Amino acid sequence: MRDFGGIVERSPVRVVRPRSGGEVARAVREAAAQGLDAVPRGLGHSTYGQSLTGGVSIDLRELTGVDVGARHVVVAAGTSWRQVLDATLPRGLAPPVLTDYLDVTVGGTISAGGIGGTSHVRGVQAEHVLALDVVVEGGPVVCSPAVRPGLFDAVRAGLGRHGVITRATLPLVPAPERVLCCTIPCRDAEDVLRVQRELRADDISAQVKPSESGDGWTYETKAVLYGDKAEPPPGTAETEELSFLDFCDRMRPDVEELIRLGEWARPHPWAMVFLPASRAAAVIEETLAEMTTAALGLSGVILIKALRVGHVPMLAVPDDPVLFSVLRTASPGCASVADMLAANRTLLDRARAAGGTRYAVDSVPA
């Protein structure tokens, strides 16, 4: 069995596909009785075997369901964020933070932390949880900030180590009908961070791309403003108006093309580190100075994202964090998986020396 990263392979003793929290509890009890690990798995979008096990794999893809209320939604853990949005948008509502890619599960991203375009204002998805149904070895329990708060804090961004999330109650906020997407060219990493710090945008991130000459990198910030009367901020080079749904699902055409080209199935040695804002530009520039396009892969992506992270004890981040993501793809004719993993280790060591931390859903060899 492999995950999206395509680097690590593990063969579970057995795979169970529960359709209820009770069936999850039974699988966890049986695994414990046999001395086996029980590891939850949604759509398997981890990159270094985090959702794999040699014990019991709990495949949650059939544990789905969405119940929309006036101000909240109750979601089974195997439900994708696409399915959540399909249920809430007809009522003019959406979760406060959505992942850039919608075809990952609610339980999976809450277990990881869950970062999206609004995380510079609203934090990570794991912060926006009202209550969780969780299976521990003793059986199913409910936890929240007021009920079993220790467990609540342990399972959010806990990577499934402290319990299996089976259902989540999440807040909802009003969703806009239209958004204005603005592209702002930036000089370098420092300029990117300045724009992200100073600009008032509803959704913001930045991408680093190979220059047209092929011997350097170009930087651009994507700022998204909600509402049909938004005005482009200073420095905007391009604008595009989209429906909110089309914006949220903006990755679908690219993913379909990557699948067609075979790139989606290649190994994905991803590196993702949280950097303190005061040192972030230096680490990013130093990393890019020694990188080539072959080290990134044909469909690799480099992202820079300033964050605001509140109370998520299991998500270790420095003060005033910046997420720097080097999302490599081991394309034919590019660097090998081994070389990409070695580069990831170098980046992690550099980040830690600067006071940074690792986002533990990445691909870094031990």
C-alpha positions as CSV (number, residue, x, y, z in Angstrom):
1,M,0.0,0.0,0.0
2,R,1.2,3.5,-0.9
3,D,0.1,7.0,-0.2
4,F,0.1,10.1,-2.3
5,G,3.9,10.6,-1.7
6,G,4.6,7.3,-3.4
7,I,7.8,6.9,-1.5
8,V,7.0,4.6,1.4
9,E,5.2,1.3,1.1
10,R,3.7,-0.8,3.9
11,S,1.5,-3.9,3.9
12,P,-1.2,-3.9,6.6
13,V,-2.2,-7.1,8.4
14,R,-5.7,-6.2,7.5
15,V,-7.8,-3.3,6.2
16,V,-11.2,-2.5,7.7
17,R,-13.7,-0.2,6.1
18,P,-16.1,1.0,8.9
19,R,-19.3,2.8,8.2
20,S,-20.0,3.9,11.7
21,G,-18.2,5.0,14.8
22,G,-19.1,1.7,16.5
23,E,-17.4,-0.2,13.7
24,V,-14.3,2.0,14.2
25,A,-14.3,1.2,17.9
26,R,-14.6,-2.5,17.3
27,A,-11.6,-2.4,14.9
28,V,-9.5,-0.5,17.4
29,R,-10.4,-2.9,20.2
30,E,-9.5,-5.9,18.0
31,A,-6.2,-4.4,16.9
32,A,-5.3,-3.6,20.5
33,A,-6.1,-7.2,21.6
34,Q,-3.7,-8.5,19.0
35,G,-1.0,-6.0,19.8
36,L,-1.4,-4.2,16.5
37,D,-1.3,-0.5,15.6
38,A,-4.6,0.8,14.3
39,V,-4.0,3.7,11.8
40,P,-6.8,5.8,10.3
41,R,-6.6,6.6,6.6
42,G,-8.8,8.8,4.5
43,L,-7.8,9.6,0.9
44,G,-4.2,8.8,1.7
45,H,-2.8,12.3,0.8
46,S,0.1,12.0,3.2
47,T,3.6,12.1,1.6
48,Y,5.9,9.9,3.7
49,G,3.8,7.0,4.9
50,Q,2.0,8.8,7.7
51,S,-1.3,7.1,6.8
52,L,0.3,3.7,6.3
53,T,0.8,0.8,8.8
54,G,2.0,-2.7,9.2
55,G,-0.9,-3.3,11.6
56,V,-4.6,-2.5,11.0
57,S,-5.5,0.1,8.4
58,I,-8.8,1.8,9.2
59,D,-10.0,3.0,5.8
60,L,-12.5,5.8,6.6
61,R,-13.7,6.5,3.0
62,E,-17.1,4.9,3.7
63,L,-17.6,6.9,6.9
64,T,-19.2,9.9,5.3
65,G,-22.1,12.2,5.9
66,V,-22.9,15.9,6.3
67,D,-25.6,17.5,8.5
68,V,-25.9,21.2,8.1
69,G,-27.3,23.4,10.8
70,A,-27.9,27.1,11.0
71,R,-24.4,28.0,12.2
72,H,-22.5,24.7,12.3
73,V,-22.1,21.4,10.4
74,V,-21.7,17.9,11.7
75,V,-19.4,15.9,9.4
76,A,-18.3,12.2,9.4
77,A,-14.5,12.0,9.3
78,G,-14.2,10.3,5.9
79,T,-16.1,13.1,4.2
80,S,-14.1,15.3,1.8
81,W,-14.1,19.1,2.1
82,R,-15.6,19.1,-1.4
83,Q,-18.6,17.2,0.0
84,V,-18.8,19.6,2.9
85,L,-18.8,22.6,0.6
86,D,-21.4,21.0,-1.7
87,A,-23.7,20.7,1.3
88,T,-23.1,24.2,2.9
89,L,-22.8,26.5,-0.1
90,P,-26.5,26.2,-1.2
91,R,-27.2,27.8,2.2
92,G,-24.7,30.5,1.7
93,L,-22.3,29.1,4.2
94,A,-18.8,27.6,4.3
95,P,-16.2,26.5,6.8
96,P,-13.9,29.3,8.0
97,V,-10.7,27.6,6.5
98,L,-10.7,25.4,3.4
99,T,-7.7,23.5,2.1
100,D,-6.4,24.6,-1.3
101,Y,-7.2,21.1,-2.6
102,L,-10.7,19.9,-1.7
103,D,-10.3,16.2,-2.2
104,V,-8.9,15.4,1.3
105,T,-10.9,14.3,4.3
106,V,-12.1,16.3,7.2
107,G,-10.7,13.9,9.7
108,G,-7.4,13.8,7.9
109,T,-6.8,17.6,7.8
110,I,-8.0,18.1,11.4
111,S,-5.5,15.4,12.4
112,A,-2.8,17.2,10.5
113,G,-3.6,20.8,11.3
114,G,-5.1,21.9,8.0
115,I,-3.8,25.1,6.4
116,G,-5.7,27.1,3.8
117,G,-5.7,30.5,2.1
118,T,-7.5,32.2,5.0
119,S,-5.1,30.9,7.6
120,H,-3.3,34.3,7.8
121,V,-6.4,35.6,9.5
122,R,-8.4,32.6,10.7
123,G,-5.6,30.1,11.6
124,V,-5.7,26.4,10.8
125,Q,-8.6,24.1,10.4
126,A,-7.9,22.4,13.7
127,E,-8.7,25.7,15.5
128,H,-12.2,25.7,14.1
129,V,-13.6,22.7,15.7
130,L,-16.5,22.8,18.2
131,A,-16.5,19.1,19.2
132,L,-15.1,15.8,18.1
133,D,-16.3,12.2,18.3
134,V,-13.1,10.1,18.9
135,V,-12.4,6.4,19.3
136,V,-9.7,5.6,21.8
137,E,-8.7,2.1,23.1
138,G,-11.4,2.4,25.8
139,G,-14.1,3.1,23.2
140,P,-15.9,6.0,21.6
141,V,-16.0,9.4,23.4
142,V,-16.9,12.9,22.7
143,C,-14.5,15.8,23.4
144,S,-14.5,19.5,23.1
145,P,-12.9,22.6,24.7
146,A,-15.1,21.9,27.8
147,V,-15.4,18.1,27.7
148,R,-12.2,16.1,27.9
149,P,-10.1,19.1,26.8
150,G,-6.9,17.1,27.1
151,L,-8.0,14.6,24.5
152,F,-9.5,17.4,22.4
153,D,-6.1,19.0,22.3
154,A,-4.2,15.8,21.7
155,V,-6.2,14.6,18.6
156,R,-6.2,18.0,16.8
157,A,-3.0,17.9,14.7
158,G,-2.1,14.7,16.5
159,L,-1.8,12.6,13.3
160,G,-4.1,9.9,14.7
161,R,-1.7,8.9,17.4
162,H,-4.0,9.6,20.3
163,G,-7.4,8.5,18.9
164,V,-9.3,8.1,15.7
165,I,-11.6,11.0,14.8
166,T,-14.9,9.7,13.6
167,R,-17.0,12.9,13.5
168,A,-16.5,16.6,13.8
169,T,-18.7,19.5,14.6
170,L,-17.5,22.6,12.8
171,P,-18.6,26.3,12.7
172,L,-19.8,27.9,9.5
173,V,-19.5,31.5,8.3
174,P,-21.2,33.4,5.5
175,A,-19.7,32.6,2.1
176,P,-19.4,35.2,-0.7
177,E,-20.9,34.7,-4.1
178,R,-18.0,36.2,-6.0
179,V,-14.3,36.8,-5.4
180,L,-11.6,38.9,-7.1
181,C,-8.3,37.1,-7.5
182,C,-5.3,39.5,-7.8
183,T,-1.8,38.7,-8.9
184,I,0.9,40.9,-7.4
185,P,4.5,40.5,-8.6
186,C,7.1,40.7,-5.9
187,R,10.9,41.3,-6.0
188,D,12.0,38.6,-3.5
189,A,10.9,36.6,-0.4
190,E,11.2,39.7,1.8
191,D,8.8,41.6,-0.5
192,V,6.4,38.7,-0.5
193,L,6.3,38.7,3.3
194,R,5.8,42.5,3.4
195,V,2.9,42.3,1.0
196,Q,1.3,39.4,3.0
197,R,1.8,41.4,6.2
198,E,0.5,44.7,5.0
199,L,-2.3,43.7,2.5
200,R,-5.8,43.2,3.8
201,A,-7.1,40.2,1.8
202,D,-9.5,37.5,2.6
203,D,-7.3,34.8,1.1
204,I,-3.6,35.1,0.5
205,S,-0.6,33.0,-0.5
206,A,2.5,33.3,-2.7
207,Q,4.2,31.2,-5.3
208,V,7.8,31.0,-6.4
209,K,8.3,30.0,-10.1
210,P,11.3,29.4,-12.3
211,S,12.2,32.6,-14.2
212,E,11.8,32.6,-18.0
213,S,15.5,32.6,-18.4
214,G,15.7,29.4,-16.3
215,D,18.5,30.7,-14.1
216,G,16.6,32.1,-11.2
217,W,13.1,32.5,-9.6
218,T,10.2,34.9,-9.8
219,Y,7.8,35.6,-6.9
220,E,4.1,36.5,-6.9
221,T,1.5,36.9,-4.3
222,K,-2.1,35.8,-4.9
223,A,-4.5,38.0,-3.0
224,V,-8.2,37.2,-3.1
225,L,-10.9,39.7,-2.0
226,Y,-14.4,38.5,-1.2
227,G,-17.4,40.3,-2.6
228,D,-18.4,41.7,-6.0
229,K,-17.3,45.3,-5.2
230,A,-13.7,44.5,-4.3
231,E,-11.0,46.8,-5.7
232,P,-7.5,45.5,-6.7
233,P,-4.8,46.5,-4.3
234,P,-1.8,48.6,-5.3
235,G,0.8,46.6,-7.4
236,T,-1.8,44.3,-8.9
237,A,-0.7,43.1,-12.4
238,E,-3.6,40.8,-13.2
239,T,-7.1,40.2,-11.9
240,E,-9.7,37.5,-12.4
241,E,-13.3,37.4,-11.1
242,L,-14.6,34.0,-10.1
243,S,-17.6,32.5,-8.3
244,F,-16.6,31.4,-4.8
245,L,-17.1,27.8,-5.7
246,D,-14.9,28.0,-8.8
247,F,-12.2,29.7,-6.7
248,C,-12.4,27.0,-4.0
249,D,-12.2,24.3,-6.7
250,R,-9.5,26.1,-8.7
251,M,-7.1,23.1,-8.5
252,R,-9.4,20.7,-10.2
253,P,-8.3,21.5,-13.8
254,D,-4.6,21.4,-12.9
255,V,-5.0,18.1,-11.1
256,E,-6.9,16.6,-14.0
257,E,-4.1,17.7,-16.3
258,L,-1.4,16.2,-14.0
259,I,-3.3,12.9,-13.9
260,R,-3.5,12.9,-17.7
261,L,0.3,13.5,-17.9
262,G,1.1,10.9,-15.3
263,E,2.6,13.5,-12.9
264,W,0.0,13.0,-10.2
265,A,1.1,9.4,-9.8
266,R,4.9,10.2,-9.5
267,P,6.6,10.3,-6.1
268,H,6.1,13.5,-4.2
269,P,8.9,14.2,-1.8
270,W,7.4,17.3,-0.2
271,A,9.2,19.5,2.3
272,M,7.1,21.9,4.5
273,V,8.6,23.9,7.4
274,F,7.3,26.7,9.7
275,L,9.8,29.5,9.9
276,P,9.8,32.5,12.3
277,A,8.9,35.6,10.2
278,S,12.1,37.4,11.2
279,R,14.3,34.7,9.7
280,A,12.0,33.4,6.9
281,A,13.2,35.4,4.0
282,A,16.8,34.5,4.6
283,V,16.1,30.8,4.8
284,I,13.9,30.9,1.7
285,E,16.5,32.8,-0.3
286,E,19.3,30.6,0.8
287,T,17.3,27.5,-0.1
288,L,16.3,28.8,-3.5
289,A,19.9,29.9,-4.3
290,E,21.1,26.3,-4.3
291,M,18.0,24.9,-6.0
292,T,17.6,24.0,-9.7
293,T,14.3,23.4,-11.5
294,A,15.4,19.7,-11.8
295,A,15.4,19.6,-8.0
296,L,11.8,20.7,-8.0
297,G,10.4,18.5,-10.8
298,L,8.3,19.3,-13.8
299,S,5.1,19.9,-11.8
300,G,6.7,20.9,-8.5
301,V,5.4,24.0,-6.7
302,I,7.0,26.4,-4.2
303,L,4.7,28.2,-1.8
304,I,5.1,30.9,0.9
305,K,2.3,31.5,3.4
306,A,2.2,33.7,6.4
307,L,0.0,32.2,9.2
308,R,-1.8,33.0,12.4
309,V,-1.9,30.0,14.6
310,G,-3.9,30.0,17.9
311,H,-4.4,27.2,20.4
312,V,-3.4,23.9,18.8
313,P,-0.9,22.4,21.2
314,M,0.1,19.5,18.9
315,L,1.0,21.8,16.1
316,A,4.5,23.1,16.9
317,V,5.1,26.4,15.2
318,P,7.4,29.4,16.0
319,D,6.0,32.8,16.9
320,D,4.7,34.7,13.9
321,P,5.0,31.6,11.6
322,V,5.6,31.5,7.9
323,L,5.0,28.2,6.0
324,F,7.6,27.5,3.3
325,S,6.6,24.6,1.2
326,V,8.8,23.0,-1.5
327,L,6.4,20.5,-3.1
328,R,8.7,18.4,-5.3
329,T,7.6,15.9,-7.9
330,A,10.1,13.2,-9.0
331,S,9.5,13.7,-12.7
332,P,11.4,11.8,-15.4
333,G,14.7,13.4,-16.1
334,C,14.7,15.4,-12.9
335,A,16.4,14.8,-9.6
336,S,16.0,11.4,-8.0
337,V,13.8,10.7,-5.0
338,A,16.9,10.1,-2.9
339,D,18.3,13.5,-3.9
340,M,15.0,15.2,-3.2
341,L,14.8,13.7,0.2
342,A,18.3,14.7,1.0
343,A,17.4,18.3,0.0
344,N,14.4,18.1,2.3
345,R,16.6,17.1,5.2
346,T,18.9,20.0,4.4
347,L,16.0,22.4,4.4
348,L,14.7,21.0,7.7
349,D,18.1,21.4,9.4
350,R,18.3,24.9,8.1
351,A,14.8,25.7,9.3
352,R,15.5,24.3,12.8
353,A,18.8,26.3,13.0
354,A,16.7,29.4,12.4
355,G,14.2,28.5,15.1
356,G,11.7,26.8,12.8
357,T,9.8,23.6,13.0
358,R,8.6,20.8,10.7
359,Y,5.0,20.4,9.4
360,A,4.8,16.7,10.1
361,V,2.9,15.7,7.0
362,D,5.9,16.3,4.8
363,S,8.6,13.9,3.4
364,V,11.8,14.0,5.5
365,P,13.9,10.9,6.1
366,A,14.7,10.1,9.7
